[in-house]
Amino acid sequence: MTCADTRARLSALVDGELADGAASAVRGHLRTCAACADELARERAVVAGLAELDRPEPPAALWAGIQAELAQREHADAARGRWWLWWQAARRHVVPAALATTAVALGLLAWSRHHATEPATSMPVAGATAPVDQDAAGQPGPAPGPGLPEVVMGGELSDDAEARYRAVVDELLTLLADDRASWPAGPASQFERDLAALRQAAAAASPGRARARAYQAVISFLQDAALAPAVAEVTP
């Protein structure tokens, strides 16, 4: 097992998610590789630091309001007829199928409009080879793709995924900007210290699962702070 293979599995090892055989192979490599052992120590330090941070508790009034809203909706649902209950169970299968059908229909519509605007060409002769799109160098062009987002390859977080995490963090900070200006000095200072620690942990985390988890901790922390209308009652 190489160092790259080992480091891609360190987060799963710390979380206890590796199968017995894979975990044994990773531990065997760690016994002989000081660099990977140091990386494991940093991984465990990040996890331990995140576990020690207190999560802000929303005020009791918030949960009371949520429970009251849930009670109203449940009473309303109980008064509905059998057809509504049937639709709720069926739409989980019907709606995805309808969306897929709509996507195919839109694709066919776009294709037909594109070809409708092309000049007429002669019919291909039997046995002729269809033309292949080529770039400026005469090489075959890239195959059209469905526009899927980048995925994690080799355990590393794609640049696109990391940019999305950062965008969510920035958006939450923008939403909190007005409230933070009115926070008492004590809770505000504690919030800033904890936020700085979380963001530093995200920057220092290994690319891949560890960094994704660290970004998720930052986002969860900011979401909890945004949910608390009375920051004086929150202990970040």
Phi, psi and omega in degrees: 000132181276170178297320180297317178297320182293313184293331177292343183249005183295318180298317179294326178294315179297323181279353182073028184261353181280146172294161185302316182295315180294319179297321179295320179295318179296314180297324177297319177294321181296333180290338184246357183235108181292324182296316179290327176295321176295322178296321177296320179297319178294321179299314180293326178294320178297315180297318180294321179295320178294324181291334183279343181287135177283140176269132179296136180262123177297152179300153181299328181298328180296312179294325178298318178295320179296316179298321179295319179295318178298320180298318179297317181292322179294321176297319180294319179295323180295335182274355182281164182275179183294326182296323179294318178296320178297318181295322178299322179284326185278330188292340177297334178260326184286314185297312178301321179295320179295320178296319179296318178297319178297319180297318178296318180297318179296321178296317178295322179296315179297320179296316182294321179293322180296315182285337178291333181270353180280146177294151181294142179235161180291154180290141180292144179281144181302133179090353180287153180268133180293143179294149179245132177300134180232153177271189184297332182273002180084007180268152178302135180286167181292146178291141179296139181245164182279005179076030180288148177290162177295151179243168178283118180249131179064024178083004182260146179281125181294154180300323181295317180295319180294322178296325178292319177301313181296323179295321178295318178299314180297321180294318178294321178296324177295319179295329182274351189303313183295318181294321183298330181294337182256005181289147173299155187300317183298302178299324180296317179295318179296319178300314181297319181294315180293321179296317179298320179295318180294318181291324176294321177296322178294320180291327183272347184291153178295140177302138180119220185299321182296316181290322177299317180294322179294319177296321178296327177293320177298314182296317178298319179299315181291323178296318179297320179294323180291332181284340185272109181287337180245096186291335180298336180269357185264137174244096185297000000 
